[in-house]
Amino acid sequence: MIISHYRIRFLFWIIAVAVLALPGTLLRAQFLTYQVVDSYPHDPRVYTQGLIFNEGKLFLGTGLNAGSFLRHIDLPSGKILREISLPEKYFGEGIAIVENRIIQLTWLSRTGFVYDAQTFEQLRTFSYDTEGWGLAYDGTRLILSDGTDRLYFLDPNTFENQGHVNVHHEGKPIEHLNELEFIEGKVWANQWYTEHVLVIDPQTGAVTALIDFAGLYPDLRKRISFGLLGTGAVLNGIAYDNRDKRIFITGKLWPRIYEVIVHPLTEPITPSIISHAFGVGSATLTTRTSRGIWYQVEMSNDLSVEEWKPVGPAFLGTGHEKTFEVLSDIQGSDVFYRIAVTPM
């Protein structure tokens, strides 16, 4: 088998991250970018919740009540080769493959489905104690996300909870972990409503890298603003071809699946300027965040005293424009908002 030069570069990057993660090493997250190698048709009507590539086959799990199913898709044509729907009351979520079984989560029902990977025959159901968001398999354990900063480990046969890790970076929790993939010893996670993917050490929960996928779907923001896509059309879907070292990325309601390579950024890390806004009860802020920073919306009722309260969680900045929509439950008062930025 011939491995192209860019896949060799990717393997060297994986080795470098592994060395940096050795015990006793002071690790700060690497900031990575991407290059599109190819793209393939994807059904733009589906709410992508899980994506896996196994032994030359691409599988897709989708969400929405009365719109959730599991598909086997031909790559590169996008043709549906096999499909099974979930009962209407279930909202489908992440998927993973364990030997000859496909596991599919549901969101709030705390019910999982197990299928034969060849025939899609339903073999059984199981239950779990959290919401179901993303799912991956590391060869020994299932890894489940529930939208918080936790990754849970489940026995792949009994589905019993075997513990969890809290995902963090420099002492800060990283929440909204969504779709997952296990790639070369690391967990890759979409962070809900962002355009980046986190690379996580499953042993410690530390974020070792952040991949900026801004601009991957070039017309995304324009199509949302013109009402051609729902605001839920976010980046969500990671699959890995373990044999040929290929990475596939897509999103909810996206018309393409992108084959990409990742590599370190060469741009300098520059902290952003704090942005301010004034509003009564609500505000929409737009700013360009910088790579290598934390950003968070904060609120104040009195600018004469420097007391700012956080509104929502903190996120890692990745260098592209970010719009915040914030609402206050304080009525009849002037409310000031800002985006607080902390250089890493």
Secondary structure as UniProt FT lines:
FT   HELIX           5..20
FT   TURN            23..24
FT   STRAND          30..41
FT   TURN            44..45
FT   STRAND          48..54
FT   TURN            55..56
FT   STRAND          57..62
FT   TURN            65..66
FT   STRAND          69..73
FT   TURN            75..77
FT   STRAND          80..85
FT   TURN            88..89
FT   STRAND          92..98
FT   TURN            99..100
FT   STRAND          101..106
FT   STRAND          111..116
FT   TURN            117..119
FT   STRAND          122..127
FT   STRAND          135..137
FT   STRAND          142..145
FT   STRAND          150..154
FT   TURN            156..158
FT   STRAND          161..166
FT   STRAND          168..169
FT   TURN            170..171
FT   STRAND          172..173
FT   STRAND          177..183
FT   TURN            184..185
FT   STRAND          186..191
FT   TURN            192..193
FT   STRAND          196..200
FT   TURN            202..204
FT   STRAND          206..212
FT   TURN            214..215
FT   TURN            218..219
FT   HELIX           220..225
FT   TURN            226..227
FT   TURN            231..232
FT   STRAND          235..241
FT   TURN            242..245
FT   STRAND          246..251
FT   TURN            252..253
FT   STRAND          256..264
FT   STRAND          275..279
FT   STRAND          282..288
FT   TURN            291..292
FT   STRAND          293..300
FT   TURN            303..306
FT   STRAND          309..316
FT   STRAND          321..327
FT   STRAND          335..343
//
